[in-house]
Amino acid sequence: MSKYQKGQSGNPAGKPKGTRHRTTRAVEALLEGEAENLTRKAVELALDGDTTALRLCIERICPVRKDAPITFTAPEMNSASDAAQAMGKILEQVGTGDLSPDEAKSIAALIETFRKALETQELEARISALEAAK
């Protein structure tokens, strides 16, 4: 048996949330006031053909998009069978190439979450009805 309680810090008076690491603070102090000069130098190097500097500048100008909106018209969902119908539509669109497997996975996760919420709501209604019948 551990001397520490689960979910309880071994050092409750430890470092507060948001506190920056000593190294991070040192680097920030070193670079303080130099952001403009460093940026200008990176642009100059990029313009002179330095591919690493060029990549750095391009990534800052137009960063890689983490995800994009997905066009998918889901049927109206009011029951678990409606959710199953929506899943079928997703599979159909993956088969035709209208959705990528990753896009389908994202949409399916949303539909599954919705289905679970419907299921929870149904169970709550059933329990309430049973308790009221007593």
CNS distance restraints for C-alpha pairs under 8 A (distance, minus, plus):
assign (resid   4 and name CA) (resid   8 and name CA) 7.11 0.50 0.50
assign (resid   4 and name CA) (resid   9 and name CA) 7.79 0.50 0.50
assign (resid   4 and name CA) (resid  10 and name CA) 6.45 0.50 0.50
assign (resid   5 and name CA) (resid   9 and name CA) 7.92 0.50 0.50
assign (resid   8 and name CA) (resid  12 and name CA) 7.77 0.50 0.50
assign (resid  15 and name CA) (resid  19 and name CA) 6.74 0.50 0.50
assign (resid  20 and name CA) (resid  24 and name CA) 6.37 0.50 0.50
assign (resid  20 and name CA) (resid  25 and name CA) 6.48 0.50 0.50
assign (resid  21 and name CA) (resid  25 and name CA) 6.36 0.50 0.50
assign (resid  22 and name CA) (resid  26 and name CA) 6.22 0.50 0.50
assign (resid  23 and name CA) (resid  27 and name CA) 6.22 0.50 0.50
assign (resid  24 and name CA) (resid  28 and name CA) 6.17 0.50 0.50
assign (resid  25 and name CA) (resid  29 and name CA) 6.15 0.50 0.50
assign (resid  26 and name CA) (resid  30 and name CA) 6.18 0.50 0.50
assign (resid  27 and name CA) (resid  31 and name CA) 6.22 0.50 0.50
assign (resid  28 and name CA) (resid  32 and name CA) 5.86 0.50 0.50
assign (resid  31 and name CA) (resid  35 and name CA) 6.79 0.50 0.50
assign (resid  34 and name CA) (resid  38 and name CA) 6.04 0.50 0.50
assign (resid  35 and name CA) (resid  39 and name CA) 6.00 0.50 0.50
assign (resid  36 and name CA) (resid  40 and name CA) 6.14 0.50 0.50
assign (resid  37 and name CA) (resid  41 and name CA) 6.16 0.50 0.50
assign (resid  38 and name CA) (resid  42 and name CA) 6.16 0.50 0.50
assign (resid  39 and name CA) (resid  43 and name CA) 6.28 0.50 0.50
assign (resid  40 and name CA) (resid  44 and name CA) 6.20 0.50 0.50
assign (resid  41 and name CA) (resid  45 and name CA) 6.12 0.50 0.50
assign (resid  42 and name CA) (resid  46 and name CA) 6.10 0.50 0.50
assign (resid  42 and name CA) (resid  53 and name CA) 5.53 0.50 0.50
assign (resid  42 and name CA) (resid  54 and name CA) 7.72 0.50 0.50
assign (resid  42 and name CA) (resid  56 and name CA) 7.97 0.50 0.50
assign (resid  42 and name CA) (resid  57 and name CA) 7.14 0.50 0.50
assign (resid  43 and name CA) (resid  47 and name CA) 6.11 0.50 0.50
assign (resid  43 and name CA) (resid  53 and name CA) 7.06 0.50 0.50
assign (resid  43 and name CA) (resid  54 and name CA) 7.31 0.50 0.50
assign (resid  43 and name CA) (resid  57 and name CA) 6.70 0.50 0.50
assign (resid  44 and name CA) (resid  48 and name CA) 6.17 0.50 0.50
assign (resid  45 and name CA) (resid  49 and name CA) 6.45 0.50 0.50
assign (resid  45 and name CA) (resid  50 and name CA) 5.36 0.50 0.50
assign (resid  45 and name CA) (resid  53 and name CA) 6.01 0.50 0.50
assign (resid  45 and name CA) (resid  54 and name CA) 7.44 0.50 0.50
assign (resid  46 and name CA) (resid  50 and name CA) 4.89 0.50 0.50
assign (resid  46 and name CA) (resid  51 and name CA) 6.40 0.50 0.50
assign (resid  46 and name CA) (resid  52 and name CA) 7.52 0.50 0.50
assign (resid  46 and name CA) (resid  53 and name CA) 4.83 0.50 0.50
assign (resid  46 and name CA) (resid  54 and name CA) 4.20 0.50 0.50
assign (resid  46 and name CA) (resid  55 and name CA) 7.95 0.50 0.50
assign (resid  46 and name CA) (resid  57 and name CA) 7.39 0.50 0.50
assign (resid  47 and name CA) (resid  54 and name CA) 7.31 0.50 0.50
assign (resid  49 and name CA) (resid  54 and name CA) 7.32 0.50 0.50
assign (resid  50 and name CA) (resid  54 and name CA) 6.10 0.50 0.50
assign (resid  51 and name CA) (resid  55 and name CA) 6.02 0.50 0.50
assign (resid  52 and name CA) (resid  56 and name CA) 6.20 0.50 0.50
assign (resid  53 and name CA) (resid  57 and name CA) 6.16 0.50 0.50
assign (resid  54 and name CA) (resid  58 and name CA) 6.13 0.50 0.50
assign (resid  55 and name CA) (resid  59 and name CA) 6.01 0.50 0.50
assign (resid  56 and name CA) (resid  60 and name CA) 6.39 0.50 0.50
assign (resid  57 and name CA) (resid  61 and name CA) 6.19 0.50 0.50
assign (resid  58 and name CA) (resid  62 and name CA) 5.98 0.50 0.50
assign (resid  58 and name CA) (resid  63 and name CA) 7.33 0.50 0.50
assign (resid  59 and name CA) (resid  63 and name CA) 4.61 0.50 0.50
assign (resid  59 and name CA) (resid  64 and name CA) 6.96 0.50 0.50
assign (resid  70 and name CA) (resid 103 and name CA) 6.96 0.50 0.50
assign (resid  74 and name CA) (resid  86 and name CA) 5.97 0.50 0.50
assign (resid  74 and name CA) (resid  89 and name CA) 7.82 0.50 0.50
assign (resid  75 and name CA) (resid  82 and name CA) 7.33 0.50 0.50
assign (resid  75 and name CA) (resid  85 and name CA) 7.73 0.50 0.50
assign (resid  75 and name CA) (resid  86 and name CA) 6.13 0.50 0.50
assign (resid  76 and name CA) (resid  82 and name CA) 7.16 0.50 0.50
assign (resid  77 and name CA) (resid  82 and name CA) 4.99 0.50 0.50
assign (resid  77 and name CA) (resid  83 and name CA) 6.07 0.50 0.50
assign (resid  78 and name CA) (resid  82 and name CA) 6.33 0.50 0.50
assign (resid  78 and name CA) (resid  83 and name CA) 7.98 0.50 0.50
assign (resid  78 and name CA) (resid 118 and name CA) 7.73 0.50 0.50
assign (resid  79 and name CA) (resid  83 and name CA) 6.55 0.50 0.50
assign (resid  79 and name CA) (resid 115 and name CA) 7.36 0.50 0.50
assign (resid  79 and name CA) (resid 118 and name CA) 6.73 0.50 0.50
assign (resid  80 and name CA) (resid  84 and name CA) 6.31 0.50 0.50
assign (resid  80 and name CA) (resid 115 and name CA) 5.71 0.50 0.50
assign (resid  80 and name CA) (resid 118 and name CA) 7.16 0.50 0.50
assign (resid  80 and name CA) (resid 119 and name CA) 7.51 0.50 0.50
assign (resid  81 and name CA) (resid  85 and name CA) 6.22 0.50 0.50
assign (resid  82 and name CA) (resid  86 and name CA) 6.25 0.50 0.50
assign (resid  83 and name CA) (resid  87 and name CA) 6.26 0.50 0.50
assign (resid  83 and name CA) (resid 111 and name CA) 6.30 0.50 0.50
assign (resid  83 and name CA) (resid 112 and name CA) 7.49 0.50 0.50
assign (resid  83 and name CA) (resid 114 and name CA) 7.99 0.50 0.50
assign (resid  83 and name CA) (resid 115 and name CA) 6.28 0.50 0.50
assign (resid  84 and name CA) (resid  88 and name CA) 6.32 0.50 0.50
assign (resid  85 and name CA) (resid  89 and name CA) 6.40 0.50 0.50
assign (resid  86 and name CA) (resid  90 and name CA) 6.32 0.50 0.50
assign (resid  86 and name CA) (resid 111 and name CA) 7.68 0.50 0.50
assign (resid  87 and name CA) (resid  91 and name CA) 6.38 0.50 0.50
assign (resid  87 and name CA) (resid 108 and name CA) 6.51 0.50 0.50
assign (resid  87 and name CA) (resid 111 and name CA) 7.66 0.50 0.50
assign (resid  88 and name CA) (resid  92 and name CA) 6.23 0.50 0.50
assign (resid  89 and name CA) (resid  93 and name CA) 6.25 0.50 0.50
assign (resid  90 and name CA) (resid  94 and name CA) 6.27 0.50 0.50
assign (resid  90 and name CA) (resid  99 and name CA) 7.66 0.50 0.50
assign (resid  90 and name CA) (resid 104 and name CA) 6.10 0.50 0.50
assign (resid  90 and name CA) (resid 107 and name CA) 7.87 0.50 0.50
assign (resid  90 and name CA) (resid 108 and name CA) 7.50 0.50 0.50
assign (resid  91 and name CA) (resid  95 and name CA) 6.18 0.50 0.50
assign (resid  91 and name CA) (resid 104 and name CA) 7.57 0.50 0.50
assign (resid  92 and name CA) (resid  96 and name CA) 6.39 0.50 0.50
assign (resid  93 and name CA) (resid  97 and name CA) 6.05 0.50 0.50
assign (resid  93 and name CA) (resid  98 and name CA) 5.06 0.50 0.50
assign (resid  93 and name CA) (resid  99 and name CA) 5.52 0.50 0.50
assign (resid  94 and name CA) (resid  98 and name CA) 5.93 0.50 0.50
assign (resid  94 and name CA) (resid  99 and name CA) 4.77 0.50 0.50
assign (resid  94 and name CA) (resid 100 and name CA) 5.91 0.50 0.50
assign (resid  94 and name CA) (resid 101 and name CA) 6.36 0.50 0.50
assign (resid  94 and name CA) (resid 104 and name CA) 6.93 0.50 0.50
assign (resid  99 and name CA) (resid 103 and name CA) 5.95 0.50 0.50
assign (resid  99 and name CA) (resid 104 and name CA) 6.12 0.50 0.50
assign (resid 100 and name CA) (resid 104 and name CA) 6.14 0.50 0.50
assign (resid 101 and name CA) (resid 105 and name CA) 6.08 0.50 0.50
assign (resid 102 and name CA) (resid 106 and name CA) 6.38 0.50 0.50
assign (resid 103 and name CA) (resid 107 and name CA) 6.34 0.50 0.50
assign (resid 104 and name CA) (resid 108 and name CA) 5.92 0.50 0.50
assign (resid 105 and name CA) (resid 109 and name CA) 6.16 0.50 0.50
assign (resid 106 and name CA) (resid 110 and name CA) 6.57 0.50 0.50
assign (resid 107 and name CA) (resid 111 and name CA) 6.33 0.50 0.50
assign (resid 108 and name CA) (resid 112 and name CA) 6.02 0.50 0.50
assign (resid 109 and name CA) (resid 113 and name CA) 6.18 0.50 0.50
assign (resid 110 and name CA) (resid 114 and name CA) 6.27 0.50 0.50
assign (resid 111 and name CA) (resid 115 and name CA) 6.09 0.50 0.50
assign (resid 112 and name CA) (resid 116 and name CA) 6.19 0.50 0.50
assign (resid 113 and name CA) (resid 117 and name CA) 6.32 0.50 0.50
assign (resid 114 and name CA) (resid 118 and name CA) 6.30 0.50 0.50
assign (resid 115 and name CA) (resid 119 and name CA) 6.15 0.50 0.50
assign (resid 116 and name CA) (resid 120 and name CA) 6.11 0.50 0.50
assign (resid 117 and name CA) (resid 121 and name CA) 6.18 0.50 0.50
assign (resid 118 and name CA) (resid 122 and name CA) 6.19 0.50 0.50
assign (resid 119 and name CA) (resid 123 and name CA) 6.18 0.50 0.50
assign (resid 120 and name CA) (resid 124 and name CA) 6.11 0.50 0.50
assign (resid 121 and name CA) (resid 125 and name CA) 6.26 0.50 0.50
assign (resid 122 and name CA) (resid 126 and name CA) 6.22 0.50 0.50
assign (resid 123 and name CA) (resid 127 and name CA) 6.14 0.50 0.50
assign (resid 124 and name CA) (resid 128 and name CA) 6.14 0.50 0.50
assign (resid 125 and name CA) (resid 129 and name CA) 6.16 0.50 0.50
assign (resid 126 and name CA) (resid 130 and name CA) 6.18 0.50 0.50
assign (resid 127 and name CA) (resid 131 and name CA) 6.11 0.50 0.50
assign (resid 128 and name CA) (resid 132 and name CA) 6.05 0.50 0.50
assign (resid 129 and name CA) (resid 133 and name CA) 6.18 0.50 0.50
assign (resid 130 and name CA) (resid 134 and name CA) 6.68 0.50 0.50
